[in-house]
């Protein structure tokens, strides 16, 4: 992991196409401006974690056909 210090208005480059600029630092928060080609996905890490958790939860659920079978069995019991 690379750790850098930047002041407001300073930038860093990632590769040749991505530039990250520190716009403001206030109250323990940092505002960043990211300039990148549209083909580059930019996603907050907590959203990536949430999406992965969502995928894992969906994998643990029954498939639609299995669910239909369960519902049919319940209908027969009633």
PDB file as gemmi writes it, atoms N, CA and C in Angstrom:
CRYST1    1.000    1.000    1.000  90.00  90.00  90.00 P 1                      
ATOM      1  N   UNK A   1       0.850  -1.171   0.000  1.00  0.00           N  
ATOM      2  CA  UNK A   1       0.000   0.000   0.000  1.00  0.00           C  
ATOM      3  C   UNK A   1       0.897   1.235   0.000  1.00  0.00           C  
ATOM      4  N   UNK A   2       0.538   2.164  -0.818  1.00  0.00           N  
ATOM      5  CA  UNK A   2       1.262   3.431  -0.893  1.00  0.00           C  
ATOM      6  C   UNK A   2       0.492   4.470  -0.083  1.00  0.00           C  
ATOM      7  N   UNK A   3       1.179   5.193   0.774  1.00  0.00           N  
ATOM      8  CA  UNK A   3       0.552   6.248   1.574  1.00  0.00           C  
ATOM      9  C   UNK A   3       1.194   7.574   1.181  1.00  0.00           C  
ATOM     10  N   UNK A   4       0.346   8.520   0.781  1.00  0.00           N  
ATOM     11  CA  UNK A   4       0.817   9.835   0.359  1.00  0.00           C  
ATOM     12  C   UNK A   4       0.162  10.913   1.200  1.00  0.00           C  
ATOM     13  N   UNK A   5       0.833  12.015   1.324  1.00  0.00           N  
ATOM     14  CA  UNK A   5       0.232  13.192   1.948  1.00  0.00           C  
ATOM     15  C   UNK A   5       0.037  14.234   0.861  1.00  0.00           C  
ATOM     16  N   UNK A   6      -1.135  14.821   0.827  1.00  0.00           N  
ATOM     17  CA  UNK A   6      -1.451  15.861  -0.140  1.00  0.00           C  
ATOM     18  C   UNK A   6      -2.170  16.982   0.586  1.00  0.00           C  
ATOM     19  N   UNK A   7      -1.963  18.197   0.147  1.00  0.00           N  
ATOM     20  CA  UNK A   7      -2.656  19.363   0.689  1.00  0.00           C  
ATOM     21  C   UNK A   7      -3.785  19.728  -0.258  1.00  0.00           C  
ATOM     22  N   UNK A   8      -4.686  20.598   0.226  1.00  0.00           N  
ATOM     23  CA  UNK A   8      -5.765  21.076  -0.635  1.00  0.00           C  
ATOM     24  C   UNK A   8      -5.187  21.606  -1.932  1.00  0.00           C  
ATOM     25  N   UNK A   9      -5.826  21.239  -3.032  1.00  0.00           N  
ATOM     26  CA  UNK A   9      -5.392  21.703  -4.343  1.00  0.00           C  
ATOM     27  C   UNK A   9      -4.323  20.834  -4.985  1.00  0.00           C  
ATOM     28  N   UNK A  10      -3.696  19.950  -4.228  1.00  0.00           N  
ATOM     29  CA  UNK A  10      -2.669  19.075  -4.789  1.00  0.00           C  
ATOM     30  C   UNK A  10      -3.320  17.816  -5.364  1.00  0.00           C  
ATOM     31  N   UNK A  11      -2.626  17.220  -6.319  1.00  0.00           N  
ATOM     32  CA  UNK A  11      -3.157  16.057  -7.026  1.00  0.00           C  
ATOM     33  C   UNK A  11      -2.197  14.892  -6.964  1.00  0.00           C  
ATOM     34  N   UNK A  12      -2.705  13.745  -7.398  1.00  0.00           N  
ATOM     35  CA  UNK A  12      -1.869  12.581  -7.655  1.00  0.00           C  
ATOM     36  C   UNK A  12      -2.409  11.916  -8.901  1.00  0.00           C  
ATOM     37  N   UNK A  13      -1.534  11.257  -9.614  1.00  0.00           N  
ATOM     38  CA  UNK A  13      -1.910  10.586 -10.845  1.00  0.00           C  
ATOM     39  C   UNK A  13      -1.870   9.080 -10.635  1.00  0.00           C  
ATOM     40  N   UNK A  14      -2.849   8.413 -11.203  1.00  0.00           N  
ATOM     41  CA  UNK A  14      -2.896   6.949 -11.207  1.00  0.00           C  
ATOM     42  C   UNK A  14      -2.860   6.535 -12.662  1.00  0.00           C  
ATOM     43  N   UNK A  15      -1.770   5.922 -13.042  1.00  0.00           N  
ATOM     44  CA  UNK A  15      -1.584   5.614 -14.453  1.00  0.00           C  
ATOM     45  C   UNK A  15      -1.446   6.923 -15.222  1.00  0.00           C  
ATOM     46  N   UNK A  16      -1.885   6.909 -16.466  1.00  0.00           N  
ATOM     47  CA  UNK A  16      -1.804   8.116 -17.282  1.00  0.00           C  
ATOM     48  C   UNK A  16      -3.148   8.818 -17.406  1.00  0.00           C  
ATOM     49  N   UNK A  17      -4.232   8.125 -17.019  1.00  0.00           N  
ATOM     50  CA  UNK A  17      -5.568   8.640 -17.304  1.00  0.00           C  
ATOM     51  C   UNK A  17      -6.360   9.107 -16.091  1.00  0.00           C  
ATOM     52  N   UNK A  18      -5.898   8.817 -14.890  1.00  0.00           N  
ATOM     53  CA  UNK A  18      -6.695   9.130 -13.695  1.00  0.00           C  
ATOM     54  C   UNK A  18      -5.948  10.140 -12.834  1.00  0.00           C  
ATOM     55  N   UNK A  19      -6.629  11.241 -12.503  1.00  0.00           N  
ATOM     56  CA  UNK A  19      -6.056  12.264 -11.632  1.00  0.00           C  
ATOM     57  C   UNK A  19      -7.000  12.472 -10.449  1.00  0.00           C  
ATOM     58  N   UNK A  20      -6.449  12.415  -9.245  1.00  0.00           N  
ATOM     59  CA  UNK A  20      -7.215  12.629  -8.019  1.00  0.00           C  
ATOM     60  C   UNK A  20      -6.686  13.905  -7.373  1.00  0.00           C  
ATOM     61  N   UNK A  21      -7.599  14.860  -7.131  1.00  0.00           N  
ATOM     62  CA  UNK A  21      -7.228  16.144  -6.547  1.00  0.00           C  
ATOM     63  C   UNK A  21      -7.935  16.317  -5.214  1.00  0.00           C  
ATOM     64  N   UNK A  22      -7.188  16.759  -4.200  1.00  0.00           N  
ATOM     65  CA  UNK A  22      -7.783  17.064  -2.896  1.00  0.00           C  
ATOM     66  C   UNK A  22      -8.444  18.433  -3.009  1.00  0.00           C  
ATOM     67  N   UNK A  23      -9.753  18.460  -2.869  1.00  0.00           N  
ATOM     68  CA  UNK A  23     -10.493  19.713  -3.007  1.00  0.00           C  
ATOM     69  C   UNK A  23     -10.622  20.442  -1.666  1.00  0.00           C  
ATOM     70  N   UNK A  24     -10.849  19.683  -0.585  1.00  0.00           N  
ATOM     71  CA  UNK A  24     -11.019  20.314   0.733  1.00  0.00           C  
ATOM     72  C   UNK A  24     -10.778  19.289   1.827  1.00  0.00           C  
ATOM     73  N   UNK A  25     -10.297  19.779   2.947  1.00  0.00           N  
ATOM     74  CA  UNK A  25     -10.152  18.970   4.155  1.00  0.00           C  
ATOM     75  C   UNK A  25     -10.793  19.767   5.274  1.00  0.00           C  
ATOM     76  N   UNK A  26     -11.879  19.242   5.846  1.00  0.00           N  
ATOM     77  CA  UNK A  26     -12.582  19.970   6.899  1.00  0.00           C  
ATOM     78  C   UNK A  26     -13.346  18.990   7.778  1.00  0.00           C  
ATOM     79  N   UNK A  27     -13.299  19.221   9.058  1.00  0.00           N  
ATOM     80  CA  UNK A  27     -14.037  18.420  10.048  1.00  0.00           C  
ATOM     81  C   UNK A  27     -13.792  16.920   9.876  1.00  0.00           C  
ATOM     82  N   UNK A  28     -12.558  16.556   9.640  1.00  0.00           N  
ATOM     83  CA  UNK A  28     -12.225  15.138   9.544  1.00  0.00           C  
ATOM     84  C   UNK A  28     -12.653  14.479   8.243  1.00  0.00           C  
ATOM     85  N   UNK A  29     -13.076  15.256   7.265  1.00  0.00           N  
ATOM     86  CA  UNK A  29     -13.512  14.716   5.977  1.00  0.00           C  
ATOM     87  C   UNK A  29     -12.653  15.295   4.863  1.00  0.00           C  
ATOM     88  N   UNK A  30     -12.453  14.512   3.838  1.00  0.00           N  
ATOM     89  CA  UNK A  30     -11.672  14.938   2.685  1.00  0.00           C  
ATOM     90  C   UNK A  30     -12.579  14.899   1.464  1.00  0.00           C  
ATOM     91  N   UNK A  31     -12.601  15.972   0.711  1.00  0.00           N  
ATOM     92  CA  UNK A  31     -13.352  16.015  -0.554  1.00  0.00           C  
ATOM     93  C   UNK A  31     -12.355  15.827  -1.681  1.00  0.00           C  
ATOM     94  N   UNK A  32     -12.614  14.831  -2.516  1.00  0.00           N  
ATOM     95  CA  UNK A  32     -11.731  14.511  -3.622  1.00  0.00           C  
ATOM     96  C   UNK A  32     -12.434  14.751  -4.945  1.00  0.00           C  
ATOM     97  N   UNK A  33     -11.687  15.204  -5.925  1.00  0.00           N  
ATOM     98  CA  UNK A  33     -12.174  15.294  -7.305  1.00  0.00           C  
ATOM     99  C   UNK A  33     -11.394  14.252  -8.095  1.00  0.00           C  
ATOM    100  N   UNK A  34     -12.114  13.439  -8.845  1.00  0.00           N  
ATOM    101  CA  UNK A  34     -11.475  12.377  -9.621  1.00  0.00           C  
ATOM    102  C   UNK A  34     -11.783  12.611 -11.089  1.00  0.00           C  
ATOM    103  N   UNK A  35     -10.730  12.739 -11.868  1.00  0.00           N  
ATOM    104  CA  UNK A  35     -10.884  12.898 -13.307  1.00  0.00           C  
ATOM    105  C   UNK A  35     -10.372  11.624 -13.954  1.00  0.00           C  
ATOM    106  N   UNK A  36     -11.286  10.931 -14.652  1.00  0.00           N  
ATOM    107  CA  UNK A  36     -10.927   9.664 -15.264  1.00  0.00           C  
ATOM    108  C   UNK A  36     -11.792   9.440 -16.499  1.00  0.00           C  
ATOM    109  N   UNK A  37     -11.331   8.594 -17.414  1.00  0.00           N  
ATOM    110  CA  UNK A  37     -12.155   8.260 -18.575  1.00  0.00           C  
ATOM    111  C   UNK A  37     -13.452   7.566 -18.127  1.00  0.00           C  
ATOM    112  N   UNK A  38     -14.499   7.697 -18.920  1.00  0.00           N  
ATOM    113  CA  UNK A  38     -15.778   7.067 -18.574  1.00  0.00           C  
ATOM    114  C   UNK A  38     -15.661   5.551 -18.452  1.00  0.00           C  
ATOM    115  N   UNK A  39     -14.699   4.968 -19.102  1.00  0.00           N  
ATOM    116  CA  UNK A  39     -14.533   3.509 -19.065  1.00  0.00           C  
ATOM    117  C   UNK A  39     -13.984   3.018 -17.725  1.00  0.00           C  
ATOM    118  N   UNK A  40     -13.514   3.926 -16.876  1.00  0.00           N  
ATOM    119  CA  UNK A  40     -12.956   3.554 -15.575  1.00  0.00           C  
ATOM    120  C   UNK A  40     -14.072   3.597 -14.533  1.00  0.00           C  
ATOM    121  N   UNK A  41     -14.285   2.477 -13.861  1.00  0.00           N  
ATOM    122  CA  UNK A  41     -15.299   2.407 -12.812  1.00  0.00           C  
ATOM    123  C   UNK A  41     -14.747   3.020 -11.539  1.00  0.00           C  
ATOM    124  N   UNK A  42     -15.518   3.927 -10.946  1.00  0.00           N  
ATOM    125  CA  UNK A  42     -15.145   4.536  -9.672  1.00  0.00           C  
ATOM    126  C   UNK A  42     -16.272   4.222  -8.699  1.00  0.00           C  
ATOM    127  N   UNK A  43     -15.944   3.533  -7.613  1.00  0.00           N  
ATOM    128  CA  UNK A  43     -16.954   3.069  -6.671  1.00  0.00           C  
ATOM    129  C   UNK A  43     -16.424   3.209  -5.256  1.00  0.00           C  
ATOM    130  N   UNK A  44     -17.249   3.769  -4.374  1.00  0.00           N  
ATOM    131  CA  UNK A  44     -16.853   3.848  -2.963  1.00  0.00           C  
ATOM    132  C   UNK A  44     -16.717   2.432  -2.417  1.00  0.00           C  
ATOM    133  N   UNK A  45     -15.706   2.200  -1.584  1.00  0.00           N  
ATOM    134  CA  UNK A  45     -15.416   0.848  -1.109  1.00  0.00           C  
ATOM    135  C   UNK A  45     -16.581   0.243  -0.342  1.00  0.00           C  
ATOM    136  N   UNK A  46     -17.324   1.054   0.422  1.00  0.00           N  
ATOM    137  CA  UNK A  46     -18.445   0.484   1.182  1.00  0.00           C  
ATOM    138  C   UNK A  46     -19.551  -0.017   0.257  1.00  0.00           C  
ATOM    139  N   UNK A  47     -19.690   0.577  -0.918  1.00  0.00           N  
ATOM    140  CA  UNK A  47     -20.685   0.087  -1.872  1.00  0.00           C  
ATOM    141  C   UNK A  47     -20.240  -1.232  -2.482  1.00  0.00           C  
ATOM    142  N   UNK A  48     -18.957  -1.377  -2.715  1.00  0.00           N  
ATOM    143  CA  UNK A  48     -18.441  -2.645  -3.238  1.00  0.00           C  
ATOM    144  C   UNK A  48     -18.650  -3.761  -2.226  1.00  0.00           C  
ATOM    145  N   UNK A  49     -18.404  -3.478  -0.955  1.00  0.00           N  
ATOM    146  CA  UNK A  49     -18.609  -4.469   0.108  1.00  0.00           C  
ATOM    147  C   UNK A  49     -20.084  -4.843   0.197  1.00  0.00           C  
ATOM    148  N   UNK A  50     -20.977  -3.843   0.129  1.00  0.00           N  
ATOM    149  CA  UNK A  50     -22.416  -4.101   0.199  1.00  0.00           C  
ATOM    150  C   UNK A  50     -22.884  -4.931  -0.994  1.00  0.00           C  
ATOM    151  N   UNK A  51     -22.375  -4.636  -2.179  1.00  0.00           N  
ATOM    152  CA  UNK A  51     -22.758  -5.393  -3.371  1.00  0.00           C  
ATOM    153  C   UNK A  51     -22.307  -6.845  -3.245  1.00  0.00           C  
ATOM    154  N   UNK A  52     -21.109  -7.061  -2.722  1.00  0.00           N  
ATOM    155  CA  UNK A  52     -20.616  -8.426  -2.535  1.00  0.00           C  
ATOM    156  C   UNK A  52     -21.474  -9.174  -1.521  1.00  0.00           C  
ATOM    157  N   UNK A  53     -21.825  -8.518  -0.422  1.00  0.00           N  
ATOM    158  CA  UNK A  53     -22.685  -9.143   0.592  1.00  0.00           C  
ATOM    159  C   UNK A  53     -24.044  -9.479  -0.009  1.00  0.00           C  
ATOM    160  N   UNK A  54     -24.560  -8.601  -0.850  1.00  0.00           N  
ATOM    161  CA  UNK A  54     -25.848  -8.839  -1.505  1.00  0.00           C  
ATOM    162  C   UNK A  54     -25.772 -10.056  -2.420  1.00  0.00           C  
ATOM    163  N   UNK A  55     -24.668 -10.162  -3.189  1.00  0.00           N  
ATOM    164  CA  UNK A  55     -24.491 -11.318  -4.074  1.00  0.00           C  
ATOM    165  C   UNK A  55     -24.407 -12.608  -3.269  1.00  0.00           C  
ATOM    166  N   UNK A  56     -23.673 -12.570  -2.165  1.00  0.00           N  
ATOM    167  CA  UNK A  56     -23.541 -13.770  -1.335  1.00  0.00           C  
ATOM    168  C   UNK A  56     -24.885 -14.174  -0.741  1.00  0.00           C  
ATOM    169  N   UNK A  57     -25.679 -13.203  -0.311  1.00  0.00           N  
ATOM    170  CA  UNK A  57     -26.997 -13.499   0.241  1.00  0.00           C  
ATOM    171  C   UNK A  57     -27.896 -14.098  -0.837  1.00  0.00           C  
ATOM    172  N   UNK A  58     -27.804 -13.572  -2.048  1.00  0.00           N  
ATOM    173  CA  UNK A  58     -28.619 -14.091  -3.145  1.00  0.00           C  
ATOM    174  C   UNK A  58     -28.209 -15.515  -3.495  1.00  0.00           C  
ATOM    175  N   UNK A  59     -26.923 -15.829  -3.402  1.00  0.00           N  
ATOM    176  CA  UNK A  59     -26.444 -17.185  -3.688  1.00  0.00           C  
ATOM    177  C   UNK A  59     -26.965 -18.184  -2.669  1.00  0.00           C  
ATOM    178  N   UNK A  60     -27.199 -17.737  -1.432  1.00  0.00           N  
ATOM    179  CA  UNK A  60     -27.672 -18.619  -0.375  1.00  0.00           C  
ATOM    180  C   UNK A  60     -29.169 -18.895  -0.473  1.00  0.00           C  
ATOM    181  N   UNK A  61     -29.898 -18.084  -1.238  1.00  0.00           N  
ATOM    182  CA  UNK A  61     -31.335 -18.252  -1.363  1.00  0.00           C  
ATOM    183  C   UNK A  61     -31.660 -19.377  -2.329  1.00  0.00           C  
ATOM    184  N   UNK A  62     -32.891 -19.835  -2.268  1.00  0.00           N  
ATOM    185  CA  UNK A  62     -33.346 -20.857  -3.188  1.00  0.00           C  
ATOM    186  C   UNK A  62     -33.478 -20.285  -4.587  1.00  0.00           C  
ATOM    187  N   UNK A  63     -33.260 -21.136  -5.580  1.00  0.00           N  
ATOM    188  CA  UNK A  63     -33.488 -20.711  -6.958  1.00  0.00           C  
ATOM    189  C   UNK A  63     -34.994 -20.554  -7.153  1.00  0.00           C  
ATOM    190  N   UNK A  64     -35.422 -19.805  -8.183  1.00  0.00           N  
ATOM    191  CA  UNK A  64     -36.859 -19.648  -8.417  1.00  0.00           C  
ATOM    192  C   UNK A  64     -37.598 -20.977  -8.560  1.00  0.00           C  
ATOM    193  N   UNK A  65     -36.979 -21.963  -9.221  1.00  0.00           N  
ATOM    194  CA  UNK A  65     -37.630 -23.270  -9.370  1.00  0.00           C  
ATOM    195  C   UNK A  65     -37.747 -23.993  -8.038  1.00  0.00           C  
ATOM    196  N   UNK A  66     -36.713 -23.908  -7.211  1.00  0.00           N  
ATOM    197  CA  UNK A  66     -36.774 -24.522  -5.886  1.00  0.00           C  
ATOM    198  C   UNK A  66     -37.844 -23.849  -5.037  1.00  0.00           C  
ATOM    199  N   UNK A  67     -37.927 -22.534  -5.110  1.00  0.00           N  
ATOM    200  CA  UNK A  67     -38.928 -21.791  -4.358  1.00  0.00           C  
ATOM    201  C   UNK A  67     -40.329 -22.182  -4.805  1.00  0.00           C  
ATOM    202  N   UNK A  68     -40.534 -22.337  -6.106  1.00  0.00           N  
ATOM    203  CA  UNK A  68     -41.836 -22.748  -6.630  1.00  0.00           C  
ATOM    204  C   UNK A  68     -42.208 -24.129  -6.095  1.00  0.00           C  
ATOM    205  N   UNK A  69     -41.226 -25.025  -6.035  1.00  0.00           N  
ATOM    206  CA  UNK A  69     -41.477 -26.359  -5.482  1.00  0.00           C  
ATOM    207  C   UNK A  69     -41.878 -26.295  -4.020  1.00  0.00           C  
ATOM    208  N   UNK A  70     -41.232 -25.453  -3.254  1.00  0.00           N  
ATOM    209  CA  UNK A  70     -41.569 -25.286  -1.839  1.00  0.00           C  
ATOM    210  C   UNK A  70     -42.989 -24.756  -1.694  1.00  0.00           C  
ATOM    211  N   UNK A  71     -43.337 -23.774  -2.506  1.00  0.00           N  
ATOM    212  CA  UNK A  71     -44.684 -23.204  -2.449  1.00  0.00           C  
ATOM    213  C   UNK A  71     -45.744 -24.236  -2.836  1.00  0.00           C  
ATOM    214  N   UNK A  72     -45.463 -25.057  -3.839  1.00  0.00           N  
ATOM    215  CA  UNK A  72     -46.410 -26.106  -4.238  1.00  0.00           C  
ATOM    216  C   UNK A  72     -46.612 -27.109  -3.106  1.00  0.00           C  
ATOM    217  N   UNK A  73     -45.526 -27.499  -2.430  1.00  0.00           N  
ATOM    218  CA  UNK A  73     -45.622 -28.434  -1.309  1.00  0.00           C  
ATOM    219  C   UNK A  73     -46.464 -27.858  -0.180  1.00  0.00           C  
ATOM    220  N   UNK A  74     -46.300 -26.579   0.097  1.00  0.00           N  
ATOM    221  CA  UNK A  74     -47.087 -25.927   1.156  1.00  0.00           C  
ATOM    222  C   UNK A  74     -48.555 -25.893   0.769  1.00  0.00           C  
ATOM    223  N   UNK A  75     -48.840 -25.690  -0.512  1.00  0.00           N  
ATOM    224  CA  UNK A  75     -50.220 -25.655  -0.984  1.00  0.00           C  
ATOM    225  C   UNK A  75     -50.900 -27.006  -0.835  1.00  0.00           C  
ATOM    226  N   UNK A  76     -50.155 -28.084  -1.006  1.00  0.00           N  
ATOM    227  CA  UNK A  76     -50.704 -29.443  -0.861  1.00  0.00           C  
ATOM    228  C   UNK A  76     -51.052 -29.752   0.589  1.00  0.00           C  
ATOM    229  N   UNK A  77     -50.272 -29.191   1.525  1.00  0.00           N  
ATOM    230  CA  UNK A  77     -50.487 -29.442   2.954  1.00  0.00           C  
ATOM    231  C   UNK A  77     -51.741 -28.756   3.478  1.00  0.00           C  
ATOM    232  N   UNK A  78     -52.124 -27.670   2.838  1.00  0.00           N  
ATOM    233  CA  UNK A  78     -53.252 -26.880   3.327  1.00  0.00           C  
ATOM    234  C   UNK A  78     -54.511 -27.391   2.789  1.00  0.00           C  
TER     235      UNK A  78                                                      
END                                                                             
